[in-house]
Structure formats: C-alpha cells, structure tokens
C-alpha cells in the first residue's frame, strides 16, 4: 500500500474552491495527473456515480474507473477507483473554511500487488502531483 497526503491553504472561499474542484470540464487545468475523460466526466456528482478517467501516474498512462464513495457538497469528495494491473485507488478531497480562505487536504491511497513493487516511487510521484495540483488550483481561484 502507498498513502500520500498534500495540503494547502488557498486564499479563496470554500465555495469557490469547491466549484473549481468539481468543474470536470476544466479538471485538466489544475489536476496534474489528469489527461482526459474518455466518456466525459461524471454526469451527476452523487454517491454511487461512476466515471472513467485517463491519467498519467509515474509517467505511465492509466485508465481508472472511479465511483463516488462519499460526498458532502462544498466540503468533501471521496472517490474510489480501479486501475490497471489490479491497482485500487482512493482519493479524498476535504475543504475546511478558514476565514476568507480554505484549507484543502488531499489524501490518496494505492493498493494492489503491483503497488508493493513500486511503493516508494509511487509515493514520491503522487506526492509531487498532488502538491502541483494544489498549487494550480490555488492559482485558478485566488
């Protein structure tokens, strides 16, 4: 298993951050691992909704089938995914209002036999991508 966390204080209200975070038409503008939604993003953002995403992890293309696991509009988006080679992924985006700003935390988890072979590299790559994603997100909403 490989677990990663990234967090940042973004100088924008939580509602504005959430709006950008869940605007799947512009997902690639801030998400550093995203390359495309082959069938479009989720039609509706609700628990149980599914969608497919093409990503780049550690420099390699990956297709992931995501399902929304938990949702609190404006505060929390938790998704689980199935990727190539039996890899399971989990991503949790949590927003906490902080005055006129927002504390954003992203937790990622990767499991599966292939993960154990490359856990160290995967942690480094995913951490860098999550931190870059937060930097880009902040630039779009601040």
C-alpha positions in Angstrom: 0.0 0.0 0.0 1.1 3.6 -0.7 -0.5 6.5 1.0 0.1 10.2 0.2 -1.2 13.5 1.6 -1.0 17.0 0.3 -2.5 20.1 1.9 -2.5 23.8 1.3 -4.3 27.0 2.5 -5.9 28.6 -0.6 -6.8 32.3 -0.4 -10.3 31.8 -1.7 -13.7 30.9 -0.1 -14.5 27.2 0.2 -17.5 27.6 -2.2 -15.2 29.0 -4.9 -12.6 26.2 -4.4 -15.3 23.6 -4.5 -16.8 25.0 -7.7 -13.5 24.6 -9.4 -12.7 21.3 -7.8 -15.9 19.8 -9.2 -15.9 21.5 -12.6 -15.0 18.5 -14.6 -14.9 20.4 -17.9 -11.8 22.3 -16.6 -10.4 19.4 -14.5 -7.2 19.2 -16.5 -6.4 22.9 -15.8 -5.4 22.0 -12.2 -5.2 18.2 -11.8 -1.6 17.3 -12.6 -2.4 13.6 -13.2 -5.5 14.1 -15.4 -5.3 13.6 -19.2 -8.9 13.0 -20.3 -12.4 11.8 -19.5 -12.9 9.3 -22.4 -16.7 9.3 -21.9 -17.0 12.7 -20.3 -16.8 13.5 -16.6 -19.5 12.3 -14.2 -23.0 13.2 -15.3 -24.0 14.0 -11.8 -22.0 14.3 -8.6 -23.7 12.0 -6.1 -22.8 8.9 -4.0 -22.6 5.9 -6.3 -21.9 7.9 -9.5 -19.2 6.4 -11.7 -17.0 7.8 -14.4 -13.8 6.9 -16.2 -10.6 9.0 -16.3 -7.4 8.7 -18.2 -4.4 9.6 -16.0 -0.7 9.7 -16.0 0.9 8.1 -12.9 4.7 7.9 -12.6 4.9 8.9 -16.3 2.7 6.0 -17.4 -0.8 6.2 -18.8 -3.5 4.6 -16.7 -7.3 4.2 -17.2 -9.2 4.4 -13.9 -12.9 3.7 -13.3 -14.0 5.9 -10.4 -17.0 5.7 -8.1 -18.1 8.4 -5.7 -17.9 6.9 -2.3 -18.8 9.9 -0.1 -20.0 13.4 -0.8 -20.7 16.5 1.3 -21.1 19.3 -1.2 -18.8 22.2 -0.5 -16.7 20.1 1.9 -15.8 16.6 0.9 -15.4 14.4 -2.2 -14.2 10.9 -1.6 -13.8 8.6 -4.6 -12.5 5.0 -5.2 -11.1 3.7 -8.4 -10.0 0.6 -10.1 -6.9 1.0 -12.3 -4.6 -1.3 -14.4 -2.9 -4.4 -13.0 -5.3 -4.8 -10.2 -4.5 -1.5 -8.6 -7.1 0.1 -6.4 -7.1 3.9 -5.7 -8.7 6.1 -3.3 -8.8 10.0 -3.3 -10.3 12.1 -0.7 -10.6 15.9 -1.2 -11.5 17.7 2.1 -12.2 21.5 2.3 -12.3 23.4 5.6 -13.2 27.1 5.6 -10.5 29.2 7.2 -11.8 32.8 7.4 -11.9 34.0 3.8 -9.5 31.2 2.8 -9.9 27.4 2.6 -7.7 24.6 4.0 -7.6 21.9 1.3 -6.3 18.4 2.1 -6.0 15.6 -0.5 -5.4 12.1 0.7 -4.5 9.4 -1.8 -4.2 5.6 -1.3 -3.0 3.0 -3.7 -3.3 -0.8 -3.1 -2.6 -4.0 -5.0 0.2 -6.4 -5.8 1.8 -4.0 -8.3 1.9 -1.2 -5.8 4.1 -3.1 -3.4 6.7 -3.4 -6.1 6.9 0.3 -6.6 5.5 1.9 -3.4 8.4 4.3 -2.8 8.4 5.7 -6.4 4.7 5.9 -6.4 4.6 7.8 -3.1 7.1 10.3 -4.5 5.4 10.7 -7.8 1.9 11.0 -6.3 3.0 13.5 -3.6 4.6 15.7 -6.2 1.5 15.5 -8.4 -0.9 16.3 -5.6 1.2 19.3 -4.4 1.4 20.6 -8.0 -2.4 20.1 -8.3 -3.0 22.2 -5.2 -0.6 24.9 -6.5 -2.5 25.1 -9.8 -5.9 25.0 -8.1 -4.9 27.9 -5.9 -3.7 29.9 -8.9 -7.1 29.4 -10.6 -9.3 30.5 -7.7 -7.2 33.1 -5.8 
